[in-house]
Amino acid sequence: MNTLHIGIAGAGLAGRTLAWRLLRAGCRVSLFDSRQRAELDTASMTAAAMLSPLAELAVSDDAVFALGQRSMQLWPRWIAELAEGGGAPVYFRQQGTLVVAHAPDQTSLEHFSRLLHHKLPEACRAQVHTLDAAGLAQQEPALAGRFGGGLFLDSEGQLANEQWMAALATEIDRLGVAWHEGQAVDRVEEGRIVCASGTHAVDVAVDARGVGSKAQWPQLRGVRGEVLRVECHGVTLQRPVRLMHPRYALYVVPRPDHQFVVGATELESEDTGPVTLRSTLELGSALHSLHPAFGEARVLRLSAALRPALDDNRPAVALRDGVWHINGLYRHGYLCAPAVIDKLAHKLLGTDSEEKA
């Protein structure tokens, strides 16, 4: 049995998932976070959790695409492994993504299509299908007659992030994590994690605090994202829909119980205040333009959070001054997290990462 004691600062997506992987491997894990586990105003809980390596390639690079492709192999396996503990199931779908645009914004859709075909590896181009109005209606009947066509990105997916985070919490508790909730971390140093309440000695220290790590990684910045969650019984979507626009790209992600996650703004700001009126109007009006029945949707939650980003907007795993850091997940958190976490877990365990699922 592995007797390594690993301390992880930050219980968001990266920290919590890494704790689970290490506990499964037999490690002793202590997890520290300034928040309580069920708080909603965090990047991990605010995200739409779209698993869209193809769509994101238009605004990212080959490194993010490769991490996304690897993560798409890992997600189904990890969700199945998490269910082995007997916890609640996690909503996961892999039914592709639709990309559409209203007639005045067709140039935005055409630009997106050209960019995607230019950047996609040859082997992946067959996953992009151009649809006419009839083809679009067949894929997503709720949008029949509303758009002249669009793109279908095959094999992309999504999961319910709040279910994933809750299931992780239950499972790592079962596996024996030492969870220090409401413990603000002052510093993460080689062999120890320093909190206001005291210093905790560990064999290996990992910093996964996102923007909270800026004092030890000054290149980090926070990028504000705002998301709307609604309930609407008048619309049924089978898969995420991206609506192209010259100023923003809206996404609408269906969830169980007639809920939809709508996002997202992207502001180079570290303001942690409530969602702005401008963002509320933009998200709401774009949603209504996708389908008029959304006009009767009930607003369940408006959320704002800071996504941690580095200069190249890529996720990073780094050993700095004796501390392992996992950070910079930016807008690609759920897309890239399994590949990044798997890499770090294997480094910590001294094992070889699998190249294929």
Rosetta blueprint (number, residue, H / E / L):
1 M L
2 N L
3 T L
4 L L
5 H E
6 I E
7 G E
8 I E
9 A E
10 G L
11 A L
12 G L
13 L H
14 A H
15 G H
16 R H
17 T H
18 L H
19 A H
20 W H
21 R H
22 L H
23 L H
24 R H
25 A L
26 G L
27 C L
28 R E
29 V E
30 S E
31 L E
32 F E
33 D L
34 S L
35 R L
36 Q L
37 R L
38 A L
39 E L
40 L L
41 D L
42 T L
43 A H
44 S H
45 M H
46 T H
47 A L
48 A L
49 A L
50 M E
51 L E
52 S L
53 P H
54 L H
55 A H
56 E H
57 L H
58 A L
59 V L
60 S L
61 D L
62 D H
63 A H
64 V H
65 F H
66 A H
67 L H
68 G H
69 Q H
70 R H
71 S H
72 M H
73 Q H
74 L H
75 W H
76 P H
77 R H
78 W H
79 I H
80 A H
81 E H
82 L H
83 A H
84 E L
85 G L
86 G L
87 G L
88 A L
89 P L
90 V L
91 Y L
92 F E
93 R E
94 Q L
95 Q L
96 G L
97 T E
98 L E
99 V E
100 V E
101 A L
102 H L
103 A H
104 P H
105 D H
106 Q H
107 T H
108 S H
109 L H
110 E H
111 H H
112 F H
113 S H
114 R H
115 L H
116 L H
117 H H
118 H H
119 K H
120 L L
121 P L
122 E H
123 A H
124 C H
125 R H
126 A H
127 Q H
128 V E
129 H E
130 T E
131 L E
132 D E
133 A H
134 A H
135 G H
136 L H
137 A H
138 Q H
139 Q H
140 E L
141 P H
142 A H
143 L H
144 A L
145 G L
146 R L
147 F L
148 G L
149 G E
150 G E
151 L E
152 F E
153 L E
154 D L
155 S L
156 E L
157 G E
158 Q E
159 L E
160 A L
161 N H
162 E H
163 Q H
164 W H
165 M H
166 A H
167 A H
168 L H
169 A H
170 T H
171 E H
172 I H
173 D H
174 R H
175 L H
176 G L
177 V L
178 A E
179 W E
180 H E
181 E L
182 G L
183 Q L
184 A L
185 V E
186 D E
187 R E
188 V E
189 E E
190 E L
191 G L
192 R E
193 I E
194 V E
195 C E
196 A L
197 S L
198 G E
199 T E
200 H E
201 A E
202 V L
203 D L
204 V E
205 A E
206 V E
207 D E
208 A L
209 R L
210 G H
211 V H
212 G H
213 S H
214 K L
215 A L
216 Q L
217 W L
218 P L
219 Q L
220 L L
221 R E
222 G E
223 V E
224 R E
225 G E
226 E E
227 V E
228 L E
229 R E
230 V E
231 E E
232 C L
233 H L
234 G L
235 V L
236 T L
237 L L
238 Q L
239 R L
240 P L
241 V E
242 R E
243 L E
244 M L
245 H L
246 P L
247 R L
248 Y L
249 A L
250 L E
251 Y E
252 V E
253 V E
254 P E
255 R E
256 P L
257 D L
258 H L
259 Q E
260 F E
261 V E
262 V E
263 G E
264 A L
265 T L
266 E L
267 L E
268 E L
269 S L
270 E L
271 D L
272 T L
273 G L
274 P L
275 V L
276 T L
277 L H
278 R H
279 S H
280 T H
281 L H
282 E H
283 L H
284 G H
285 S H
286 A H
287 L H
288 H H
289 S H
290 L H
291 H L
292 P H
293 A H
294 F H
295 G H
296 E H
297 A L
298 R E
299 V E
300 L E
301 R E
302 L E
303 S E
304 A E
305 A E
306 L E
307 R E
308 P E
309 A E
310 L L
311 D L
312 D L
313 N L
314 R L
315 P L
316 A E
317 V E
318 A E
319 L E
320 R E
321 D L
322 G L
323 V E
324 W E
325 H E
326 I E
327 N E
328 G L
329 L L
330 Y H
331 R H
332 H H
333 G H
334 Y H
335 L H
336 C H
337 A H
338 P H
339 A H
340 V H
341 I H
342 D H
343 K H
344 L H
345 A H
346 H H
347 K H
348 L H
349 L H
350 G L
351 T L
352 D L
353 S L
354 E L
355 E L
356 K L
357 A L
